[in-house]
Amino acid sequence: MSRLYLSLGSNLNERYANLRRAIALLREHMSVTAISPVYATEPWGDKNQPPFLNICVAASTTLAPHDVLHLIKSIETEMGRQPSHRWGPRLIDIDIVFYDNLVLHDEELMVPHPRLAERAFVLAPLADLIPDFRHPQTGETVQELLDRVGADGVERLFEMEYPVGSQKAKSTEMAG
């Protein structure tokens, strides 16, 4: 089993419902082991759009990294994500942040996520789950990356209400 960390965000329609549905769909293919609190975040890149709700999810999977990528893209499509301009509004966006300690860069996939160190909207919820995890390329912890980028425009809202089912996700309390 491999340990996987995903970032999920939504800024269209019922944002919280979109996150819950995405988690339910992920749970059909992997074991979701922890979900961060929900954060409200300002848009990144294109600022002329509604604010996002963001979370990070920890999961265990037997899927290979490229299979995870294909799965999350199919979930985005199934949920109704439409092609948009770069950094534009999204019904759902799911990104692979870390896959174990793997470093992978090819035409289709880059792990760890290449812009992780710039994105407080990913680092804040990720720090709730794995503050001491070291980036396999830089050696910095997730908390150190968050401290460097700062948390301006990122507001912790509440703990995620988990989907009902046979597999129960565990909440991770925010440190501090």
N, C-alpha and C positions, 0 to 999 in steps of 0.2 A: 504494500500500500504506500502511496505517495501522499505527502502533505501539500495541500494546495491552498492558496489565499487569493480570493477574488474581490474585486471592487465592483459595487453595483451603484448605479445612479439613475435618477429619473427626474425630469422637470416638466413633463406633459401629463395632462389628464389627472387621474387619481394616483399621484406619485407613490404614496404609501402602499396602496393596493398593487401597484406595479412591482414594487420591491418584494412584497409577499408572494405574488404569483411567480416571479422569477426564482425565488428560493424554493417554492414548491416544485417547480419544474427541474431545478438542479437536483433536488432530493430524489427524483426518480432515477438518477444516474450515478449518484455519489452520496457518501455519508457526510452531511453537514454537521460539524462538531461544535461550532461556535459562531455567533453572530454579534457584531458590534452594536452599540447603541446607534440610533438614527441621528444623523447630522443634517442640518440645513446649511447649504453652502451657496455662495455666490457663483454665478457661471464663470468658467475659465475659458479664456480665448475670446469668444464672441460674448461680450457683456450684455448685448441687447436681446435678452431672453429671460424667461422666468427662473427663479432660484431652483436649485436641485435639492433633493433628499439623497443622501449617500450613506452607505454602509459598507462594511467589509465582512466577508464570510470565510471561515476556515472549513476545510473539508478534507476527507480522506478519499482517495480514488485509486482505482487500478487503471484508469484511462491514461494513455500516453499524452504528453503535452499537446501535440497537434490534434488529437482526438478531443481533448478538452476545448481547444479553440473552436473546432467544428461544432461541438455541442453548444457552446455559448452563443455562437452566431446563429444556430438554428433556433435556439430559445428566443433570441432577440427578434428573429423573423416571425416565429410563431406568435409572439406577443404583439406583433404589428409594427415593429420599428420600420420606419421608412428612411430611405437614403436622404441625407441632408448634407449641408456644407460642413466643412471641418469645424469641430467644436461647436456645432449647432445644437438646437434643442433635441431632446431624445426622450422617447417613451420609456426606453430602458437601454442602459449601456452596461455591459459586463466585460470586465478586463481581467486577465490573469496578472496578478501582481508578483507572486512568488510561486514556484513549483519546487518543493524541497529546497535544496541549495543549487539548483540547476542554473547554469548560464547558457542560454541558447539564443543565437542570432542567425536567422535565415530570412529568406524572402517573405515568408508567411508569418513568422512569429518571433518576438523578442521577449525573453524572460531572463531576469526580472524586467518588469515594465520599464521601458526606457525613460519615461518622464516622471517616474515615481518621486524622485527627490525634489521635484518642483511643485508638487501637488498636495497642499494641505488637506484638500477634500478627500484624499486617499490616506494620507499619513495619519490624520487624527483618528479615524475609526480603526485603522490598522494598529495604531499604538495602544488602543484599548485591548486588542487581542494578543499582540506579540511585541511589547515595547522593547524587549531585549534581544529580539531576533536580529542577527547581523546580515546586512546586505552582502551577498556572496562576492560582489565585485569591489565594493568600497570598504567593507569591514565595519561601516558605521551601523549603529543600532537604528531601529525604526524611530525610537524616541529621539535620538540625536539628529536624525534627518528632519523630524518634525520641529525640534527646537531651532534648527537652522533656518527653515523656511518660514516658521511662524504660523500662527493659527488665525490670522486676520480673515474675516469673512466666513468663518467656520463656527457653527454653534451647535453644541450637543443638545438634542431635544429630549429623547426618551429612549428607554430600552425597547427593543424590537419585540412585538408580540409574535410568537412563533406559529407557523402553520400547524394545524392539528394533523396528527397522523401517527403511524406506528413508530416512527423515528423522532425522538425529541431532541431539539437543539438546546445546547446549554448556553446560558447568558454568561458573559464575562463582564464583571464590574470594572468601571474605570478606575485606574490606579490614582491615588492622591486624593 
